[in-house]
Each structure stands twice: as C-alpha cells, then as structure tokens.
Amino acid sequence: MIRSELQTGPKRTQFRRQINREPSPLLAGAVLYGSIIIASWLPTFFVTASMPLLPPFGYLLLVAWRLMRPGTLPSWVGFPLGAFDDLVSGQPFGSAILLWSLTMLIFEWIEARFPWRGFLQDWMASAIAAGSYVILSIAVSGATLSLPLLVASTPQLLLSMALYPIIAAMVALLDRFRLIRIREVR
C-alpha cells in the first residue's frame, strides 16, 4: 500500500533544515551598523572636489533603515554614526551628529503619530529629510549661502531625493541577509 503525503505529513527533511536555526545577533548588528558606516565612507573614494557631487549615502541608508525597519535602530544611534560620518566626510565635527540625531528624533515622533505608511509616504519623508539634510549641511558647514552655491548643490540635492527606491531595495536585500538563519550552537 502506498501512503500519500497527506496521511504521513510533509517530508522530515524539510523540518531538519529548520531545527536549531536562528538569526545570528552578531550578523544582524554587523550588517545593520556596518552598512551605514560603509555607506558614509563610500563618497570619499570616488570624487575629490570642492563641492560634493554624490549624495550622503550614509544618511540615506540611515533614513531607509529607519523607515523600512522602525524597531531596529534606537533613537540615540544618530550620535555615534553621525560622529563617524563627521570624521570621514570633512564636515565640521558635530554637524552630522546634530542632524542625524534630530532626524532620528523626528522620525520617532512621526512614527508615534502615523504608524501606518506606504511606500510613497516613506519616499516623501525620505525626500524631505534628504533635502533638508543637504541644505542644512551647507548652512552648518560655515559657507556663505549664495545662489551659485545652491545651484552647485542642486545635483546632489536632486539625487539624494530620487535615490530612495534604490536605497530601499538595497536595505531590503541587506535585511534579508541580516536575518539568515544560522545554526545555533549551545
């Protein structure tokens, strides 16, 4: 007599793959914070110019992680990650600390008031945050705000606002990698 799978249940090999597997806390934290640190460092490798042309990738990744996975980053994380960004970006020390910390606090406030959002609302929030960050970074840097300076920063501003879908896709892939189930040894 041939037994069907309905009578015996699913094959045991499917369950063996799931037993004794959990996401690694070390891998989860390393991918989360490491991706933001590497993204902060990334623009320094490509272009050396008097005016930054590339968007602030570290800030964009911080915003994307915060919008896509609200519970993963604590509110105080803007301070240490902003300090690292200040060290590698060339901005006056404390500018990214202030702006990243304010961003995290504002997103906490928004999350408490509007817990349900869609992709377009996240993109709009990211665009507002990125645009504000670029303009406030120029203001905090000590440069005199003038029309030629604002015109020169327009490509960086527009690219920062438009890159959210690509950054969100990268964060989704990193999050999937971050939560890979690895064998747990006790």
Short mmCIF file of the C-alpha atoms (twelve columns), coordinates in Angstrom:
data_MODEL
# 
_entry.id   MODEL 
# 
loop_
_atom_site.group_PDB 
_atom_site.id 
_atom_site.type_symbol 
_atom_site.label_atom_id 
_atom_site.label_alt_id 
_atom_site.label_comp_id 
_atom_site.label_asym_id 
_atom_site.label_seq_id 
_atom_site.Cartn_x 
_atom_site.Cartn_y 
_atom_site.Cartn_z 
_atom_site.pdbx_PDB_model_num 
ATOM 1   C CA . MET A 1   0.000  0.000  0.000  1 
ATOM 2   C CA . ILE A 2   1.352  3.417  -0.961 1 
ATOM 3   C CA . ARG A 3   0.939  6.131  1.628  1 
ATOM 4   C CA . SER A 4   0.215  9.619  0.448  1 
ATOM 5   C CA . GLU A 5   1.870  12.711 1.850  1 
ATOM 6   C CA . LEU A 6   -1.473 13.778 3.310  1 
ATOM 7   C CA . GLN A 7   -1.503 10.711 5.546  1 
ATOM 8   C CA . THR A 8   2.140  10.850 6.694  1 
ATOM 9   C CA . GLY A 9   2.656  14.589 6.714  1 
ATOM 10  C CA . PRO A 10  5.410  16.524 4.981  1 
ATOM 11  C CA . LYS A 11  8.814  15.008 4.483  1 
ATOM 12  C CA . ARG A 12  11.055 15.054 7.516  1 
ATOM 13  C CA . THR A 13  13.941 16.658 5.615  1 
ATOM 14  C CA . GLN A 14  12.004 19.924 5.473  1 
ATOM 15  C CA . PHE A 15  11.862 20.052 9.250  1 
ATOM 16  C CA . ARG A 16  15.512 19.150 9.710  1 
ATOM 17  C CA . ARG A 17  16.541 22.295 7.875  1 
ATOM 18  C CA . GLN A 18  14.566 24.483 10.293 1 
ATOM 19  C CA . ILE A 19  15.543 22.885 13.581 1 
ATOM 20  C CA . ASN A 20  18.376 24.509 15.508 1 
ATOM 21  C CA . ARG A 21  18.488 27.595 13.254 1 
ATOM 22  C CA . GLU A 22  18.200 31.215 14.369 1 
ATOM 23  C CA . PRO A 23  19.343 34.585 13.052 1 
ATOM 24  C CA . SER A 24  22.732 35.482 14.471 1 
ATOM 25  C CA . PRO A 25  22.634 38.613 16.674 1 
ATOM 26  C CA . LEU A 26  26.241 39.361 15.715 1 
ATOM 27  C CA . LEU A 27  25.479 39.197 11.989 1 
ATOM 28  C CA . ALA A 28  22.284 41.226 12.446 1 
ATOM 29  C CA . GLY A 29  24.088 44.057 14.220 1 
ATOM 30  C CA . ALA A 30  27.158 43.946 11.990 1 
ATOM 31  C CA . VAL A 31  25.138 44.222 8.783  1 
ATOM 32  C CA . LEU A 32  22.898 46.965 10.166 1 
ATOM 33  C CA . TYR A 33  25.590 49.277 11.542 1 
ATOM 34  C CA . GLY A 34  28.327 48.191 9.128  1 
ATOM 35  C CA . SER A 35  26.227 49.070 6.089  1 
ATOM 36  C CA . ILE A 36  25.651 52.604 7.377  1 
ATOM 37  C CA . ILE A 37  29.350 53.059 8.231  1 
ATOM 38  C CA . ILE A 38  30.497 51.798 4.815  1 
ATOM 39  C CA . ALA A 39  27.906 53.986 3.085  1 
ATOM 40  C CA . SER A 40  29.201 57.031 4.996  1 
ATOM 41  C CA . TRP A 41  32.704 56.227 3.870  1 
ATOM 42  C CA . LEU A 42  31.790 55.447 0.244  1 
ATOM 43  C CA . PRO A 43  31.653 59.005 -1.218 1 
ATOM 44  C CA . THR A 44  35.236 59.726 -0.138 1 
ATOM 45  C CA . PHE A 45  36.567 57.112 -2.553 1 
ATOM 46  C CA . PHE A 46  35.070 58.414 -5.784 1 
ATOM 47  C CA . VAL A 47  35.264 62.179 -6.127 1 
ATOM 48  C CA . THR A 48  37.552 64.728 -4.591 1 
ATOM 49  C CA . ALA A 49  36.150 68.143 -5.388 1 
ATOM 50  C CA . SER A 50  35.465 71.427 -3.686 1 
ATOM 51  C CA . MET A 51  31.718 70.716 -3.846 1 
ATOM 52  C CA . PRO A 52  30.330 67.256 -3.071 1 
ATOM 53  C CA . LEU A 53  28.521 65.758 -6.014 1 
ATOM 54  C CA . LEU A 54  27.497 62.425 -4.525 1 
ATOM 55  C CA . PRO A 55  24.597 62.268 -2.091 1 
ATOM 56  C CA . PRO A 56  25.226 61.485 1.578  1 
ATOM 57  C CA . PHE A 57  24.866 57.706 1.270  1 
ATOM 58  C CA . GLY A 58  25.306 57.067 4.992  1 
ATOM 59  C CA . TYR A 59  22.461 59.406 5.856  1 
ATOM 60  C CA . LEU A 60  20.248 57.960 3.126  1 
ATOM 61  C CA . LEU A 61  20.907 54.435 4.412  1 
ATOM 62  C CA . LEU A 62  20.164 55.530 7.979  1 
ATOM 63  C CA . VAL A 63  16.842 57.002 6.856  1 
ATOM 64  C CA . ALA A 64  15.997 53.917 4.784  1 
ATOM 65  C CA . TRP A 65  16.756 51.549 7.680  1 
ATOM 66  C CA . ARG A 66  14.668 53.713 9.990  1 
ATOM 67  C CA . LEU A 67  11.713 53.874 7.595  1 
ATOM 68  C CA . MET A 68  11.750 50.248 6.490  1 
ATOM 69  C CA . ARG A 69  12.614 48.595 9.834  1 
ATOM 70  C CA . PRO A 70  11.409 51.041 12.517 1 
ATOM 71  C CA . GLY A 71  12.398 48.975 15.530 1 
ATOM 72  C CA . THR A 72  15.967 48.122 14.578 1 
ATOM 73  C CA . LEU A 73  17.725 51.434 15.196 1 
ATOM 74  C CA . PRO A 74  17.439 53.113 18.600 1 
ATOM 75  C CA . SER A 75  16.928 56.873 18.777 1 
ATOM 76  C CA . TRP A 76  20.386 57.561 20.204 1 
ATOM 77  C CA . VAL A 77  22.228 55.895 17.293 1 
ATOM 78  C CA . GLY A 78  22.396 59.206 15.414 1 
ATOM 79  C CA . PHE A 79  25.143 60.352 17.778 1 
ATOM 80  C CA . PRO A 80  27.827 57.670 17.171 1 
ATOM 81  C CA . LEU A 81  27.020 57.161 13.490 1 
ATOM 82  C CA . GLY A 82  26.913 60.912 12.927 1 
ATOM 83  C CA . ALA A 83  30.292 61.256 14.667 1 
ATOM 84  C CA . PHE A 84  31.789 58.694 12.288 1 
ATOM 85  C CA . ASP A 85  30.250 60.494 9.322  1 
ATOM 86  C CA . ASP A 86  31.714 63.791 10.531 1 
ATOM 87  C CA . LEU A 87  35.158 62.211 10.730 1 
ATOM 88  C CA . VAL A 88  35.123 60.818 7.184  1 
ATOM 89  C CA . SER A 89  33.073 63.465 5.342  1 
ATOM 90  C CA . GLY A 90  35.073 66.560 6.195  1 
ATOM 91  C CA . GLN A 91  32.114 68.440 7.645  1 
ATOM 92  C CA . PRO A 92  32.719 70.368 10.882 1 
ATOM 93  C CA . PHE A 93  32.641 67.959 13.793 1 
ATOM 94  C CA . GLY A 94  29.169 67.893 15.283 1 
ATOM 95  C CA . SER A 95  27.143 68.766 12.192 1 
ATOM 96  C CA . ALA A 96  26.186 65.190 11.293 1 
ATOM 97  C CA . ILE A 97  25.816 64.353 14.986 1 
ATOM 98  C CA . LEU A 98  23.232 67.112 15.311 1 
ATOM 99  C CA . LEU A 99  21.433 66.451 12.030 1 
ATOM 100 C CA . TRP A 100 21.364 62.638 12.334 1 
ATOM 101 C CA . SER A 101 20.156 62.810 15.946 1 
ATOM 102 C CA . LEU A 102 17.425 65.293 15.007 1 
ATOM 103 C CA . THR A 103 16.390 63.041 12.137 1 
ATOM 104 C CA . MET A 104 16.064 60.033 14.424 1 
ATOM 105 C CA . LEU A 105 14.023 62.023 16.948 1 
ATOM 106 C CA . ILE A 106 11.737 63.463 14.256 1 
ATOM 107 C CA . PHE A 107 11.147 60.013 12.771 1 
ATOM 108 C CA . GLU A 108 10.332 58.688 16.261 1 
ATOM 109 C CA . TRP A 109 7.787  61.467 16.647 1 
ATOM 110 C CA . ILE A 110 6.284  60.797 13.187 1 
ATOM 111 C CA . GLU A 111 6.177  57.039 13.835 1 
ATOM 112 C CA . ALA A 112 4.231  57.607 17.067 1 
ATOM 113 C CA . ARG A 113 1.645  59.773 15.293 1 
ATOM 114 C CA . PHE A 114 1.380  57.951 11.946 1 
ATOM 115 C CA . PRO A 115 2.228  54.261 12.418 1 
ATOM 116 C CA . TRP A 116 0.764  53.121 9.089  1 
ATOM 117 C CA . ARG A 117 2.508  54.348 5.983  1 
ATOM 118 C CA . GLY A 118 3.032  53.212 2.440  1 
ATOM 119 C CA . PHE A 119 5.982  53.351 0.099  1 
ATOM 120 C CA . LEU A 120 5.069  56.747 -1.343 1 
ATOM 121 C CA . GLN A 121 4.811  58.298 2.119  1 
ATOM 122 C CA . ASP A 122 8.193  56.800 3.024  1 
ATOM 123 C CA . TRP A 123 9.689  58.173 -0.197 1 
ATOM 124 C CA . MET A 124 8.230  61.606 0.537  1 
ATOM 125 C CA . ALA A 125 9.576  61.525 4.110  1 
ATOM 126 C CA . SER A 126 12.982 60.438 2.820  1 
ATOM 127 C CA . ALA A 127 12.999 63.169 0.166  1 
ATOM 128 C CA . ILE A 128 12.120 65.835 2.731  1 
ATOM 129 C CA . ALA A 129 14.744 64.519 5.150  1 
ATOM 130 C CA . ALA A 130 17.455 64.254 2.481  1 
ATOM 131 C CA . GLY A 131 16.712 67.683 1.045  1 
ATOM 132 C CA . SER A 132 16.722 69.252 4.472  1 
ATOM 133 C CA . TYR A 133 19.945 67.433 5.346  1 
ATOM 134 C CA . VAL A 134 21.792 68.671 2.259  1 
ATOM 135 C CA . ILE A 135 20.683 72.280 2.741  1 
ATOM 136 C CA . LEU A 136 21.332 72.265 6.497  1 
ATOM 137 C CA . SER A 137 24.748 70.645 5.922  1 
ATOM 138 C CA . ILE A 138 25.671 73.547 3.683  1 
ATOM 139 C CA . ALA A 139 24.419 76.007 6.293  1 
ATOM 140 C CA . VAL A 140 26.248 74.292 9.171  1 
ATOM 141 C CA . SER A 141 29.497 73.983 7.203  1 
ATOM 142 C CA . GLY A 142 30.165 77.684 7.568  1 
ATOM 143 C CA . ALA A 143 29.844 78.520 3.884  1 
ATOM 144 C CA . THR A 144 28.010 81.675 2.978  1 
ATOM 145 C CA . LEU A 145 24.715 80.760 1.416  1 
ATOM 146 C CA . SER A 146 24.545 82.236 -2.039 1 
ATOM 147 C CA . LEU A 147 22.748 81.480 -5.267 1 
ATOM 148 C CA . PRO A 148 25.814 79.944 -7.011 1 
ATOM 149 C CA . LEU A 149 26.357 77.627 -4.025 1 
ATOM 150 C CA . LEU A 150 22.738 76.493 -4.049 1 
ATOM 151 C CA . VAL A 151 22.856 75.958 -7.824 1 
ATOM 152 C CA . ALA A 152 26.049 73.914 -7.465 1 
ATOM 153 C CA . SER A 153 24.434 71.726 -4.787 1 
ATOM 154 C CA . THR A 154 21.294 71.093 -6.866 1 
ATOM 155 C CA . PRO A 155 22.548 67.809 -8.446 1 
ATOM 156 C CA . GLN A 156 23.390 66.417 -5.012 1 
ATOM 157 C CA . LEU A 157 20.032 67.572 -3.676 1 
ATOM 158 C CA . LEU A 158 18.002 66.035 -6.504 1 
ATOM 159 C CA . LEU A 159 19.985 62.793 -6.480 1 
ATOM 160 C CA . SER A 160 19.507 62.487 -2.716 1 
ATOM 161 C CA . MET A 161 15.761 62.859 -3.112 1 
ATOM 162 C CA . ALA A 162 15.440 60.468 -6.058 1 
ATOM 163 C CA . LEU A 163 17.580 57.589 -4.772 1 
ATOM 164 C CA . TYR A 164 15.194 56.301 -2.094 1 
ATOM 165 C CA . PRO A 165 13.734 53.393 -4.147 1 
ATOM 166 C CA . ILE A 166 17.221 52.071 -4.940 1 
ATOM 167 C CA . ILE A 167 18.425 52.528 -1.360 1 
ATOM 168 C CA . ALA A 168 15.235 50.864 -0.062 1 
ATOM 169 C CA . ALA A 169 15.850 47.863 -2.331 1 
ATOM 170 C CA . MET A 170 19.423 47.634 -1.021 1 
ATOM 171 C CA . VAL A 171 18.159 47.791 2.569  1 
ATOM 172 C CA . ALA A 172 15.635 45.022 1.812  1 
ATOM 173 C CA . LEU A 173 18.430 42.794 0.458  1 
ATOM 174 C CA . LEU A 174 20.674 43.600 3.410  1 
ATOM 175 C CA . ASP A 175 17.825 42.897 5.797  1 
ATOM 176 C CA . ARG A 176 17.209 39.526 4.170  1 
ATOM 177 C CA . PHE A 177 20.920 38.718 4.509  1 
ATOM 178 C CA . ARG A 178 20.958 40.058 8.070  1 
ATOM 179 C CA . LEU A 179 18.227 37.659 9.151  1 
ATOM 180 C CA . ILE A 180 19.641 34.485 7.581  1 
ATOM 181 C CA . ARG A 181 19.035 31.561 9.880  1 
ATOM 182 C CA . ILE A 182 22.361 30.157 11.036 1 
ATOM 183 C CA . ARG A 183 22.972 27.045 13.085 1 
ATOM 184 C CA . GLU A 184 22.767 27.794 16.761 1 
ATOM 185 C CA . VAL A 185 25.279 26.023 18.977 1 
ATOM 186 C CA . ARG A 186 24.511 25.742 22.670 1 
# 
